[in-house]
Amino acid sequence: MDPIYSLEGALEGGKVYVYNHPDDSWIVVEGYVPLRNHSPYILTGLLGKLHVVTIDDNDNMVVMRGDKRDDSTASLDEGDSESMTTSESYIWNVIASRNFGLGRLEGCQNLDI
């Protein structure tokens, strides 16, 4: 069974949880996702990686990809890129950004029936 993920927004950023089926509980897998206060967001999985679609401080819609940190990325710091935010377990890279004017962020889900 594929894992089920959830993103919970907060004033200081969001947290990503994964559902633990045997214990019927949610476990934090990422303690910090850079979200703007009160911005809408969508968490999705694409090509085996976590992605967050949200609105940034300039009112642009951005897509951030979460790359898991490993020994090869552990030496990177926030000064390496303006479009990168690091946390203990993930490096969040902005991979797309666009201003859609008055566009809204809506969520949808694709189901296999």
DSSP file (Angstrom, degrees, kcal/mol; ACC not computed):
  #  RESIDUE AA STRUCTURE BP1 BP2  ACC     N-H-->O    O-->H-N    N-H-->O    O-->H-N    TCO  KAPPA ALPHA  PHI   PSI    X-CA   Y-CA   Z-CA
    1    1 A M              0   0    0      0, 0.0     0, 0.0     0, 0.0     0, 0.0   0.000 360.0 360.0 360.0 135.0    0.0    0.0    0.0
    2    2 A D        -     0   0    0      1,-0.1     2,-0.0     0, 0.0     0, 0.0  -0.410 360.0-101.4 -69.5 145.8    1.3    3.5   -0.9
    3    3 A P        -     0   0    0      0, 0.0     2,-0.5     0, 0.0    -1,-0.1  -0.332  27.9-135.4 -66.9 151.0    2.0    5.8    2.0
    4    4 A I        -     0   0    0     15,-0.4    15,-2.5     2,-0.0     2,-0.3  -0.946  23.2-164.6-108.9 124.1   -0.5    8.5    2.8
    5    5 A Y  E     -A   18   0A   0     -2,-0.5     2,-0.3    13,-0.2    13,-0.2  -0.773   7.8-170.7-110.4 153.5    0.9   12.0    3.4
    6    6 A S  E     -A   17   0A   0     11,-2.3    11,-3.1    -2,-0.3     2,-0.5  -0.994  10.6-150.9-140.5 145.1   -0.6   15.1    5.0
    7    7 A L  E     -A   16   0A   0     -2,-0.3     2,-0.5     9,-0.2     9,-0.2  -0.977   8.8-166.7-118.6 126.0    0.7   18.7    5.3
    8    8 A E  E     -A   15   0A   0      7,-2.6     7,-2.1    -2,-0.5     2,-0.1  -0.957  14.3-143.5-114.0 118.8   -0.4   20.8    8.2
    9    9 A G        +     0   0    0     -2,-0.5     2,-0.3     5,-0.2     5,-0.2  -0.445  23.5 171.2 -79.7 153.7    0.3   24.5    8.0
   10   10 A A    >   -     0   0    0      3,-0.1     3,-1.3    -2,-0.1    25,-0.1  -0.920  48.9 -93.5-150.7 172.4    1.4   26.7   10.9
   11   11 A L  T 3  S+     0   0    0     -2,-0.3    26,-0.2     1,-0.3     3,-0.1   0.847 125.3  41.8 -61.4 -34.9    2.6   30.2   11.5
   12   12 A E  T 3  S-     0   0    0      1,-0.4    -1,-0.3    24,-0.1     2,-0.2   0.271 131.4 -71.3 -96.9  11.3    6.3   29.1   11.4
   13   13 A G    <   -     0   0    0     -3,-1.3    -1,-0.4    21,-0.1     2,-0.2  -0.669  62.0 -68.5 121.8 178.8    5.9   26.8    8.4
   14   14 A G  E     - B   0  33A   0     19,-2.7    19,-1.4    -2,-0.2     2,-0.4  -0.565  29.3-138.6-107.2 169.6    4.3   23.4    7.8
   15   15 A K  E     -A    8   0A   0     -7,-2.1    -7,-2.6    17,-0.2     2,-0.5  -0.981  12.6-141.1-125.7 140.1    4.9   19.8    8.9
   16   16 A V  E     -AB   7  30A   0     14,-2.4    13,-2.8    -2,-0.4    14,-1.6  -0.877  20.4-170.0-102.4 131.7    4.5   16.7    6.7
   17   17 A Y  E     -AB   6  28A   0    -11,-3.1   -11,-2.3    -2,-0.5     2,-0.4  -0.865  11.1-152.9-117.0 152.0    3.0   13.6    8.3
   18   18 A V  E     -AB   5  27A   0      9,-2.5     9,-2.6    -2,-0.3     2,-0.4  -0.978  26.4-115.8-121.8 141.2    2.8   10.1    7.0
   19   19 A Y  E     - B   0  26A   0    -15,-2.5     2,-0.8    -2,-0.4   -15,-0.4  -0.603  17.6-150.2 -79.9 130.6    0.0    7.7    8.1
   20   20 A N  E  >> - B   0  25A   0      5,-3.7     5,-1.6    -2,-0.4     4,-1.1  -0.873   9.8-166.9-100.5 101.8    1.1    4.7   10.1
   21   21 A H  T >45S+     0   0    0     -2,-0.8     3,-0.6     1,-0.2    -1,-0.2   0.906  80.9  51.6 -60.0 -48.5   -1.5    2.0    9.3
   22   22 A P  T 345S+     0   0    0      0, 0.0    -1,-0.2     0, 0.0    -2,-0.0   0.883 121.3  33.1 -60.2 -37.7   -0.6   -0.6   12.0
   23   23 A D  T 345S-     0   0    0     -3,-0.2    -2,-0.2     2,-0.1     3,-0.1   0.497 100.9-130.7 -95.3  -4.3   -0.8    2.0   14.8
   24   24 A D  T <<5 +     0   0    0     -4,-1.1     2,-0.3    -3,-0.6    -3,-0.2   0.951  68.5 116.7  51.0  53.6   -3.6    4.1   13.3
   25   25 A S  E   < -B   20   0A   0     -5,-1.6    -5,-3.7    -7,-0.0     2,-0.4  -0.915  66.2-115.5-144.2 167.6   -1.5    7.2   13.9
   26   26 A W  E     -B   19   0A   0     -2,-0.3     2,-0.4    -7,-0.2    -7,-0.2  -0.915  25.4-160.7-109.9 135.8    0.3   10.0   12.0
   27   27 A I  E     -B   18   0A   0     -9,-2.6    -9,-2.5    -2,-0.4     2,-0.4  -0.947  22.1-119.2-119.1 134.7    4.1   10.4   12.2
   28   28 A V  E     +B   17   0A   0     -2,-0.4   -11,-0.3   -11,-0.2     3,-0.1  -0.592  35.1 168.0 -72.1 124.3    6.1   13.6   11.4
   29   29 A V  E    S+     0   0A   0    -13,-2.8     2,-0.3    -2,-0.4   -12,-0.2   0.560  73.1  29.9-110.2 -16.4    8.4   12.9    8.5
   30   30 A E  E     -B   16   0A   0    -14,-1.6   -14,-2.4     1,-0.1    -1,-0.3  -0.925  61.4-167.8-145.8 118.1    9.3   16.6    7.9
   31   31 A G  E    S+     0   0A   0     -2,-0.3     2,-0.3   -16,-0.2    -1,-0.1   0.567  74.1  37.6 -85.3 -10.0    9.3   19.2   10.6
   32   32 A Y  E     +     0   0A   0      2,-0.0    -1,-0.2   -16,-0.0   -17,-0.2  -0.914  50.4 168.9-149.4 120.7    9.6   22.3    8.5
   33   33 A V  E     -B   14   0A   0    -19,-1.4   -19,-2.7    -2,-0.3     2,-1.2  -0.999  43.0-117.7-122.2 125.6    8.1   23.2    5.1
   34   34 A P        +     0   0    0      0, 0.0     2,-0.4     0, 0.0   -21,-0.1  -0.473  50.0 160.4 -71.3  97.3    8.5   26.9    4.2
   35   35 A L        -     0   0    0     -2,-1.2     2,-0.2   -25,-0.1    21,-0.1  -0.919  39.7-120.3-116.5 142.9    4.9   28.2    4.0
   36   36 A R    >   -     0   0    0     19,-0.5     3,-2.0    -2,-0.4    19,-0.1  -0.583  47.4 -87.4 -77.6 143.9    3.7   31.8    4.1
   37   37 A N  T 3  S-     0   0    0      1,-0.3    -1,-0.1    -2,-0.2   -26,-0.1  -0.285 108.9  -2.1 -54.1 127.2    1.3   32.5    7.0
   38   38 A H  T 3  S+     0   0    0      1,-0.2    -1,-0.3   -28,-0.1   -27,-0.1   0.637  95.7 142.3  64.4  19.3   -2.3   31.8    5.9
   39   39 A S    <   -     0   0    0     -3,-2.0    -1,-0.2    16,-0.1     2,-0.1  -0.665  54.2-115.8 -85.9 144.4   -1.4   30.8    2.3
   40   40 A P        -     0   0    0      0, 0.0    15,-0.7     0, 0.0     2,-0.3  -0.419  40.1-177.5 -70.3 156.9   -3.2   28.0    0.6
   41   41 A Y  E     -C   54   0B   0     13,-0.2     2,-0.4    64,-0.1    13,-0.2  -0.991  22.7-153.0-153.9 156.6   -1.1   25.0   -0.2
   42   42 A I  E     -C   53   0B   0     11,-2.1    11,-2.6    -2,-0.3     2,-0.5  -0.999  10.6-154.0-132.3 130.3   -1.3   21.6   -1.9
   43   43 A L  E     +C   52   0B   0     -2,-0.4     2,-0.3     9,-0.2     9,-0.2  -0.897  26.6 164.1-101.3 131.7    1.0   18.6   -1.0
   44   44 A T  E     -C   51   0B   0      7,-2.8     7,-3.0    -2,-0.5     2,-0.5  -0.977  35.1-128.9-144.6 157.7    1.5   16.1   -3.7
   45   45 A G  E     +C   50   0B   0     -2,-0.3     2,-0.4     5,-0.2     5,-0.2  -0.935  30.3 171.7-106.2 130.6    3.8   13.3   -4.7
   46   46 A L  E >   -C   49   0B   0      3,-2.5     3,-1.4    -2,-0.5    -2,-0.0  -0.973  67.2 -11.7-143.0 124.3    5.3   13.4   -8.2
   47   47 A L  T 3  S-     0   0    0     -2,-0.4     3,-0.1     1,-0.3    -1,-0.1   0.850 128.2 -54.2  55.2  37.8    8.0   11.1   -9.5
   48   48 A G  T 3  S+     0   0    0      1,-0.2     2,-0.3     0, 0.0    -1,-0.3   0.592 118.1 100.9  78.2  11.3    8.7    9.7   -6.0
   49   49 A K  E <  S-C   46   0B   0     -3,-1.4    -3,-2.5    18,-0.1     2,-0.3  -0.932  74.4-109.9-128.1 152.4    9.3   13.1   -4.4
   50   50 A L  E     -CD  45  66B   0     16,-0.7    16,-3.0    -2,-0.3     2,-0.4  -0.609  35.3-173.4 -77.7 138.3    7.2   15.4   -2.2
   51   51 A H  E     -CD  44  65B   0     -7,-3.0    -7,-2.8    -2,-0.3     2,-0.4  -0.985  10.3-159.6-131.4 143.7    6.1   18.7   -3.8
   52   52 A V  E     -CD  43  64B   0     12,-2.4    12,-3.0    -2,-0.4     2,-0.5  -0.992   2.1-161.1-123.7 129.0    4.2   21.6   -2.3
   53   53 A V  E     +CD  42  63B   0    -11,-2.6   -11,-2.1    -2,-0.4     2,-0.3  -0.947  34.2 136.5-106.7 127.0    2.3   24.1   -4.4
   54   54 A T  E     -CD  41  62B   0      8,-2.1     8,-3.0    -2,-0.5     2,-0.4  -0.868  54.2 -90.3-154.3-176.9    1.7   27.4   -2.5
   55   55 A I  E     - D   0  61B   0    -15,-0.7   -19,-0.5    -2,-0.3     6,-0.2  -0.922  39.6-148.5-108.3 131.4    1.7   31.2   -2.8
   56   56 A D    >   -     0   0    0      4,-2.7     3,-1.8    -2,-0.4   -21,-0.0  -0.225  36.5 -85.6 -91.8-174.5    5.0   33.0   -1.9
   57   57 A D  T 3  S+     0   0    0      1,-0.3    -1,-0.1     2,-0.1    -2,-0.0   0.690 128.3  53.9 -65.5 -19.8    5.6   36.5   -0.4
   58   58 A N  T 3  S-     0   0    0      2,-0.1    -1,-0.3     0, 0.0     3,-0.1   0.205 119.6-108.2 -98.0  14.7    5.4   38.1   -3.9
   59   59 A D  S <  S+     0   0    0     -3,-1.8    41,-0.3     1,-0.3     2,-0.3   0.723  74.4 140.5  62.7  25.1    1.9   36.5   -4.6
   60   60 A N        -     0   0    0     39,-0.1    -4,-2.7    40,-0.1     2,-0.5  -0.740  57.7-120.6 -90.7 144.9    3.5   34.1   -7.1
   61   61 A M  E     -DE  55  98B   0     37,-3.0    37,-2.2    -2,-0.3     2,-0.3  -0.769  39.9-170.5 -81.7 126.9    2.3   30.5   -7.3
   62   62 A V  E     -DE  54  97B   0     -8,-3.0    -8,-2.1    -2,-0.5     2,-0.5  -0.904  22.4-148.7-123.3 148.9    5.4   28.4   -6.6
   63   63 A V  E     -DE  53  96B   0     33,-2.5    32,-2.9    -2,-0.3    33,-1.2  -0.978  18.9-167.7-113.4 121.1    6.1   24.7   -6.8
   64   64 A M  E     -DE  52  94B   0    -12,-3.0   -12,-2.4    -2,-0.5     2,-0.5  -0.914   7.5-152.0-110.7 135.6    8.7   23.4   -4.3
   65   65 A R  E     -DE  51  93B   0     28,-2.8    28,-2.3    -2,-0.4     2,-0.8  -0.908  10.0-141.6-105.7 131.5   10.3   20.0   -4.5
   66   66 A G  E     -DE  50  92B   0    -16,-3.0   -16,-0.7    -2,-0.5     2,-0.5  -0.832  16.9-168.7 -94.2 111.5   11.5   18.3   -1.3
   67   67 A D  E     - E   0  91B   0     24,-2.7    24,-2.5    -2,-0.8     2,-0.1  -0.876  26.5-117.9 -99.7 126.6   14.8   16.5   -1.8
   68   68 A K  E     - E   0  90B   0     -2,-0.5    22,-0.3    22,-0.2     2,-0.2  -0.371  28.8-121.0 -62.9 136.3   15.8   14.2    1.0
   69   69 A R        +     0   0    0     20,-2.7     2,-0.2    -2,-0.1    -1,-0.1  -0.560  40.4 164.5 -76.0 141.2   19.1   15.2    2.6
   70   70 A D    >>  -     0   0    0     -2,-0.2     4,-1.3    20,-0.0     3,-0.9  -0.767  56.9 -74.5-139.0-171.3   21.8   12.7    2.6
   71   71 A D  T 34 S+     0   0    0      1,-0.3     4,-0.4    -2,-0.2     3,-0.2   0.842 129.0  54.7 -59.7 -33.4   25.6   12.8    3.2
   72   72 A S  T 34 S+     0   0    0      1,-0.2    -1,-0.3     2,-0.1     3,-0.2   0.759 116.8  36.0 -74.0 -23.2   26.2   14.4   -0.2
   73   73 A T  T X4 S+     0   0    0     -3,-0.9     3,-1.5     1,-0.1    -1,-0.2   0.468  91.1  91.9-105.1  -3.7   23.8   17.3    0.5
   74   74 A A  T 3< S+     0   0    0     -4,-1.3    -2,-0.1     1,-0.3    -1,-0.1   0.764  82.5  57.2 -64.3 -24.3   24.5   17.7    4.3
   75   75 A S  T 3  S+     0   0    0     -4,-0.4    -1,-0.3    -3,-0.2    -2,-0.1   0.608  84.0 103.3 -84.4  -9.9   27.1   20.3    3.6
   76   76 A L    <   -     0   0    0     -3,-1.5     2,-0.3     2,-0.0    -3,-0.0  -0.432  52.3-170.1 -70.2 144.6   24.7   22.6    1.7
   77   77 A D    >   -     0   0    0     -2,-0.1     3,-1.9     9,-0.0     4,-0.3  -0.814  39.7 -94.3-128.6 175.2   23.5   25.6    3.6
   78   78 A E  G >  S+     0   0    0      1,-0.3     3,-0.8    -2,-0.3     6,-0.3   0.681 116.1  68.5 -64.8 -18.4   20.8   28.3    2.9
   79   79 A G  G 3  S+     0   0    0      1,-0.2    -1,-0.3     3,-0.0     3,-0.1   0.593  80.2  78.7 -76.7  -9.9   23.4   30.6    1.4
   80   80 A D  G <  S+     0   0    0     -3,-1.9     2,-0.3     1,-0.2    -1,-0.2   0.764 107.6   7.7 -71.0 -25.0   23.9   28.3   -1.7
   81   81 A S    X   -     0   0    0     -3,-0.8     3,-1.0    -4,-0.3    -1,-0.2  -0.978  55.3-141.0-158.3 140.5   20.7   29.5   -3.4
   82   82 A E  T 3  S+     0   0    0     -2,-0.3    -1,-0.1     1,-0.2    -2,-0.1   0.769 106.7  52.6 -71.9 -24.0   18.0   32.1   -2.9
   83   83 A S  T 3  S+     0   0    0     11,-0.1    11,-2.4    -3,-0.1     2,-0.4   0.065  96.0  87.6-100.3  24.9   15.3   29.6   -4.0
   84   84 A M  E <   -F   93   0B   0     -3,-1.0     2,-0.4    -6,-0.3     9,-0.2  -0.976  49.3-174.7-127.8 137.0   16.3   26.9   -1.5
   85   85 A T  E     -F   92   0B   0      7,-2.5     7,-3.9    -2,-0.4     2,-0.3  -0.999  14.6-153.6-127.3 132.5   15.3   26.3    2.1
   86   86 A T  E     +F   91   0B   0     -2,-0.4     2,-0.2     5,-0.2     5,-0.2  -0.727  15.7 172.2-106.5 155.5   16.9   23.6    4.2
   87   87 A S        -     0   0    0      3,-2.0   -54,-0.0    -2,-0.3   -57,-0.0  -0.777  52.6 -83.4-139.7-173.6   15.6   21.6    7.1
   88   88 A E  S    S+     0   0    0     -2,-0.2     3,-0.1     1,-0.2   -58,-0.0   0.870 124.4  16.9 -66.5 -35.0   16.9   18.6    9.0
   89   89 A S  S    S+     0   0    0      1,-0.1   -20,-2.7   -57,-0.1     2,-0.3   0.669 123.7  39.8-112.8 -19.9   15.5   16.1    6.6
   90   90 A Y  E     -E   68   0B   0    -22,-0.3    -3,-2.0   -58,-0.1     2,-0.5  -0.936  55.9-144.6-133.6 153.2   14.7   17.9    3.3
   91   91 A I  E     -EF  67  86B   0    -24,-2.5   -24,-2.7    -2,-0.3     2,-0.7  -0.987  24.1-148.9-111.0 122.1   16.0   20.6    1.1
   92   92 A W  E     -EF  66  85B   0     -7,-3.9    -7,-2.5    -2,-0.5     2,-0.4  -0.838  17.0-174.6 -99.2 112.1   13.1   22.6   -0.4
   93   93 A N  E     -EF  65  84B   0    -28,-2.3   -28,-2.8    -2,-0.7     2,-0.7  -0.883  26.3-129.9-106.4 133.3   13.9   23.9   -3.9
   94   94 A V  E     +E   64   0B   0    -11,-2.4   -30,-0.3    -2,-0.4     3,-0.1  -0.746  31.4 172.8 -78.0 116.4   11.6   26.2   -5.9
   95   95 A I  E     +     0   0B   0    -32,-2.9     2,-0.3    -2,-0.7    -1,-0.2   0.575  63.9  17.4-104.2 -12.5   11.3   24.5   -9.2
   96   96 A A  E     +E   63   0B   0    -33,-1.2   -33,-2.5     2,-0.0     2,-0.3  -0.975  59.7 177.2-156.8 146.8    8.6   26.7  -10.8
   97   97 A S  E     +E   62   0B   0     -2,-0.3     2,-0.3   -35,-0.2   -35,-0.2  -0.978   8.2 161.4-152.2 136.7    7.1   30.1  -10.1
   98   98 A R  E     -E   61   0B   0    -37,-2.2   -37,-3.0    -2,-0.3     2,-0.7  -0.978  34.7-129.0-157.3 144.0    4.5   32.1  -11.9
   99   99 A N        +     0   0    0     -2,-0.3   -39,-0.1   -39,-0.2     3,-0.1  -0.862  22.2 178.5 -95.6 115.4    2.2   35.0  -11.2
  100  100 A F    >   -     0   0    0     -2,-0.7     3,-0.9   -41,-0.3     2,-0.4   0.183  31.7-138.9 -99.9  15.1   -1.4   34.1  -12.2
  101  101 A G  T 3  S+     0   0    0      1,-0.3    -1,-0.3   -42,-0.2     0, 0.0  -0.494  81.1   0.1  66.4-118.9   -2.9   37.4  -11.1
  102  102 A L  T 3  S+     0   0    0     -2,-0.4    -1,-0.3    -3,-0.1    -3,-0.0   0.166  98.1 137.6 -90.9  18.6   -6.2   36.7   -9.4
  103  103 A G    <   -     0   0    0     -3,-0.9     2,-0.3     1,-0.1    -3,-0.1  -0.237  44.6-137.0 -63.4 154.0   -5.9   32.9   -9.9
  104  104 A R        -     0   0    0     -4,-0.1     2,-0.7     2,-0.0    -1,-0.1  -0.822  10.6-122.1-113.0 153.6   -6.9   30.6   -7.0
  105  105 A L        +     0   0    0     -2,-0.3     2,-0.3   -52,-0.0   -64,-0.1  -0.861  36.9 178.1 -95.5 116.8   -5.2   27.5   -5.7
  106  106 A E        -     0   0    0     -2,-0.7     2,-0.3   -66,-0.1   -64,-0.0  -0.881  18.2-136.5-119.2 150.7   -7.5   24.5   -5.9
  107  107 A G        +     0   0    0     -2,-0.3     2,-0.3   -66,-0.0   -65,-0.0  -0.769  22.8 171.1-106.1 152.1   -6.9   20.9   -4.9
  108  108 A C        -     0   0    0     -2,-0.3     2,-0.4     2,-0.0    -2,-0.0  -0.971  17.9-144.8-150.6 163.4   -7.9   17.8   -6.7
  109  109 A Q        -     0   0    0     -2,-0.3     2,-0.6     2,-0.0    -2,-0.0  -0.996   9.5-140.2-135.6 139.0   -7.1   14.1   -6.4
  110  110 A N        -     0   0    0     -2,-0.4     2,-0.4     2,-0.0    -2,-0.0  -0.875  24.0-164.9 -98.3 123.1   -6.8   11.4   -9.1
  111  111 A L        -     0   0    0     -2,-0.6     2,-0.7     2,-0.0    -2,-0.0  -0.890  17.4-140.2-113.0 139.0   -8.4    8.1   -8.1
  112  112 A D              0   0    0     -2,-0.4    -2,-0.0     1,-0.1     0, 0.0  -0.869 360.0 360.0 -92.0 119.0   -7.9    4.7   -9.7
  113  113 A I              0   0    0     -2,-0.7    -1,-0.1     0, 0.0    -2,-0.0   0.373 360.0 360.0-116.2 360.0  -11.2    3.0   -9.7
